[in-house]
Amino acid sequence: MATTIVEYWRVQNTGWSAGVSWFDTGGTPSRPATFKFEASARQFVADTRWADKAVKWRLVHVQVATTPNQRVTTERFILVR
């Protein structure tokens, strides 16, 4: 049984939700920005980050493993300081 694995990175921030909700940053609502490498996602944060220290930022490493019978998506979150 062959497994196909796709990996990519997304950037999220809390906006002004008081750190409660996370929102994809970049791209459009139907097509959020994705990055092939962690370094590219970190550079996007460095270029985009707002001065408001109350807004939290994180990188999301997404791994999608697909077999003929299932698809499993795993997301790992890394807080950016």
VMD Tcl script that draws the C-alpha trace (Angstrom):
set ca {
  {0.00 0.00 0.00}
  {1.61 3.22 -1.19}
  {1.54 6.28 1.04}
  {1.83 9.77 -0.37}
  {3.08 12.44 2.03}
  {2.74 16.16 1.41}
  {4.33 18.68 3.79}
  {4.10 22.45 3.94}
  {4.08 25.39 6.37}
  {1.42 28.00 7.14}
  {1.57 31.17 9.25}
  {-1.15 32.08 11.73}
  {-1.75 34.92 14.17}
  {-4.33 35.73 16.82}
  {-5.30 39.10 15.40}
  {-7.13 41.02 18.09}
  {-8.87 37.97 19.55}
  {-7.00 38.30 22.87}
  {-4.99 35.20 22.00}
  {-8.10 32.98 21.84}
  {-8.50 32.28 18.12}
  {-5.91 31.64 15.43}
  {-6.24 32.89 11.85}
  {-4.28 31.98 8.72}
  {-2.16 34.90 7.54}
  {-1.36 35.64 3.92}
  {-3.10 34.46 0.79}
  {-6.90 34.53 0.69}
  {-9.52 32.93 2.94}
  {-10.06 30.11 0.44}
  {-6.33 29.73 -0.41}
  {-4.12 30.54 2.58}
  {-0.45 31.16 1.90}
  {1.71 28.05 2.18}
  {5.47 27.74 2.31}
  {7.70 24.84 1.30}
  {10.30 25.56 3.98}
  {10.17 26.66 7.62}
  {12.71 29.40 6.87}
  {10.37 30.88 4.23}
  {7.49 30.92 6.72}
  {9.70 32.58 9.36}
  {10.79 35.22 6.83}
  {7.11 35.92 6.04}
  {6.49 36.52 9.76}
  {9.52 38.82 9.97}
  {8.29 40.83 6.98}
  {4.61 40.92 8.02}
  {4.58 41.01 11.84}
  {2.70 43.89 13.42}
  {4.13 46.04 16.19}
  {1.24 45.08 18.51}
  {2.84 42.75 21.09}
  {-0.60 41.40 22.12}
  {-0.91 39.62 18.77}
  {0.67 36.15 18.89}
  {2.21 34.46 15.84}
  {2.88 30.81 15.10}
  {4.11 28.53 12.36}
  {2.04 25.49 11.48}
  {3.84 22.48 10.03}
  {1.25 20.47 8.09}
  {1.80 16.88 7.01}
  {-0.85 15.08 4.93}
  {-0.38 11.32 4.56}
  {-2.68 9.67 2.01}
  {-3.20 5.97 1.29}
  {-5.87 4.41 -0.92}
  {-8.10 4.06 2.19}
  {-7.47 7.15 4.29}
  {-6.01 10.63 4.62}
  {-4.44 11.78 7.88}
  {-3.54 15.43 8.43}
  {-1.18 16.32 11.26}
  {-0.52 19.91 12.33}
  {2.35 20.88 14.63}
  {2.39 24.40 16.08}
  {5.53 26.45 16.79}
  {5.04 29.75 18.61}
  {7.15 32.57 17.13}
  {8.66 34.87 19.72}
}
mol new
graphics top color blue
foreach p $ca { graphics top sphere $p radius 0.5 }
foreach p [lrange $ca 0 end-1] q [lrange $ca 1 end] { graphics top cylinder $p $q radius 0.2 }
display resetview
